[in-house]
Amino acid sequence: MKFLKIILISFLLSSCMGSLNTSIFGVGVNINLDPRSPGLLFDDSLAEKIILKKIVSHNYKLVFLNVKVIDGTAILSGRVENAEDKLKLTKFAWETAGIKAVRNDIIVADSGSFHQRAKDILISSQLSVALLANKKINSRNYNLDTINGKIYIYGMAMNKEELDEVLKEAKSIPDVAEVVPSIILADNLSRRNYL
């Protein structure tokens, strides 16, 4: 009877741990394949949420903005109405605890046509499908934006081969003017020795 209780308790604990790994950590990143420690994942996720809260509290529309924090680097992308807004968003990121670098790829809105925006959506969709279909790529580890034909790719590659595959897929999409990667290699994480 005692043996049966131990098996039942270990089964319950292991099933709880499985759901903990995928639900709390790694928004947009598959924690089972992410080499960052749970502490680093938590720090990045918390910093990301704080930046997003600052953006929302200052009445910016998140539908046009993307924030990703990887290894203490805040990566900002999207569109804003004027240059002052772009600077404010950079300031929000820099003033967030745990952020040691900010990459701001936010574009100041121009008079881009509806046709160009539709083209950008199509490019993003095509790349998303290509990353999902490529078995050499863990597509959940990447976010992307396309603005005026430029694809901005953010995320973490497990190795150089995966990074090369992502770039190859992006460059193969028709009508792409430029590919701007912000992809961190898992081996280059600053706190790798804590894993």
C-alpha positions in Angstrom: 0.0 0.0 0.0 2.8 2.4 0.9 4.5 1.6 -2.5 1.2 2.5 -4.3 1.0 5.8 -2.5 4.6 6.7 -3.5 3.9 5.9 -7.1 0.6 7.9 -7.1 2.4 11.0 -5.4 5.3 10.9 -7.9 2.9 10.6 -10.8 1.0 13.7 -9.6 4.2 15.7 -9.0 5.7 14.8 -12.4 2.4 15.8 -14.2 2.4 19.1 -12.3 6.0 19.8 -13.2 5.3 19.3 -16.9 2.6 21.9 -17.0 4.7 24.3 -14.9 7.5 24.2 -17.4 5.4 25.2 -20.4 2.8 27.6 -18.8 4.8 29.9 -16.4 8.0 30.3 -18.3 9.0 30.8 -21.9 6.3 32.9 -23.5 7.1 32.4 -27.1 10.1 30.2 -26.3 9.8 26.5 -25.7 11.3 26.0 -22.2 12.1 22.4 -22.9 14.6 23.5 -25.6 15.7 26.7 -24.0 19.2 26.5 -22.4 18.6 29.5 -20.1 18.2 28.6 -16.4 14.7 29.0 -14.9 16.0 32.0 -13.0 17.2 33.7 -16.2 13.9 32.9 -18.0 12.0 34.3 -15.1 14.1 37.5 -15.0 13.7 38.0 -18.8 9.9 37.3 -18.6 9.5 39.7 -15.7 11.5 42.5 -17.4 9.4 42.0 -20.6 6.1 42.3 -18.6 7.3 45.4 -16.8 8.2 47.1 -20.1 4.9 46.1 -21.6 3.1 47.5 -18.5 4.9 50.9 -18.9 3.9 51.0 -22.6 0.3 50.3 -21.9 0.2 52.8 -18.9 1.4 55.5 -21.3 -1.5 54.8 -23.8 0.6 53.2 -26.5 -1.2 50.5 -28.6 0.5 47.2 -28.2 -0.9 46.0 -31.5 1.8 48.0 -33.3 4.6 47.2 -30.9 6.6 44.1 -30.0 8.9 43.6 -27.0 11.1 40.7 -26.4 13.7 40.3 -23.6 16.5 37.7 -24.1 19.4 37.4 -21.7 18.8 40.9 -20.4 18.6 42.5 -23.8 15.3 44.3 -24.6 14.4 44.1 -28.3 11.8 46.6 -29.4 10.1 46.7 -32.8 7.0 48.0 -34.5 5.6 51.4 -35.4 5.1 54.6 -33.6 3.7 58.0 -34.8 6.8 60.2 -34.1 10.5 60.1 -33.1 9.7 61.3 -29.6 7.6 58.2 -29.0 10.5 56.0 -30.2 12.8 57.7 -27.7 10.2 57.3 -24.8 9.9 53.5 -25.5 13.7 53.2 -25.4 13.7 55.1 -22.1 11.1 52.7 -20.7 13.2 49.7 -21.5 16.5 51.2 -20.2 14.8 52.1 -16.9 13.6 48.6 -16.3 15.5 46.5 -13.7 17.5 43.7 -15.3 17.9 45.3 -18.7 21.6 45.6 -19.7 21.1 46.5 -23.4 18.3 47.8 -25.6 17.9 47.3 -29.3 15.3 49.6 -30.8 14.1 48.6 -34.3 10.9 50.7 -33.9 10.0 52.5 -37.1 8.5 56.0 -37.1 5.3 55.7 -39.1 5.5 57.2 -42.5 2.9 57.6 -45.2 3.4 54.0 -46.3 0.5 52.8 -48.4 -2.1 50.2 -47.5 -0.6 48.1 -50.3 2.9 48.1 -48.6 1.4 47.1 -45.2 -0.6 44.3 -46.8 2.7 43.1 -48.5 4.4 43.2 -45.1 1.7 41.1 -43.5 2.1 38.6 -46.4 5.9 38.4 -46.0 5.5 37.8 -42.2 2.9 35.1 -42.8 5.1 33.4 -45.4 8.1 33.4 -43.1 6.1 32.1 -40.1 4.8 29.2 -42.2 8.3 28.5 -43.5 9.8 28.4 -40.0 7.1 26.2 -38.8 7.5 23.7 -41.7 11.3 23.5 -41.4 12.1 20.6 -39.0 15.6 22.0 -38.3 14.1 25.1 -36.7 12.2 25.4 -33.4 9.8 28.1 -34.7 8.4 28.8 -31.2 11.8 30.5 -30.3 11.3 33.3 -32.8 9.2 36.4 -33.2 9.2 38.5 -36.4 8.0 41.8 -37.8 8.0 43.1 -41.3 8.1 46.8 -41.9 8.5 48.3 -45.4 9.8 45.0 -46.8 12.4 44.5 -44.0 12.0 41.4 -41.9 13.1 41.8 -38.3 13.6 38.4 -36.7 14.1 38.1 -32.9 14.8 35.0 -30.9 17.3 32.4 -29.9 18.9 29.7 -32.0 20.2 26.5 -30.3 23.2 26.4 -32.7 24.8 28.0 -35.7 23.0 25.6 -38.1 19.6 26.6 -36.9 20.6 30.3 -37.2 21.7 29.7 -40.8 18.4 27.9 -41.6 16.3 30.8 -40.2 18.3 33.3 -42.3 18.0 31.1 -45.4 14.2 30.8 -45.0 13.9 34.6 -44.5 16.0 35.4 -47.6 13.9 33.0 -49.8 10.7 35.0 -49.2 9.7 37.1 -52.3 9.7 40.9 -52.0 12.0 41.0 -49.0 14.1 44.1 -49.1 16.4 43.2 -46.2 16.6 40.7 -43.3 17.5 42.2 -39.9 18.3 39.4 -37.4 18.5 39.8 -33.7 19.1 36.2 -33.0 21.1 35.1 -30.0 23.0 31.8 -30.1 22.3 29.7 -27.0 26.0 29.2 -26.5 26.5 33.0 -26.2 24.2 33.5 -23.3 26.1 35.6 -20.7 25.1 33.4 -17.8 25.6 30.1 -19.6 27.9 28.8 -16.8 24.9 28.8 -14.5 22.9 26.3 -16.6 
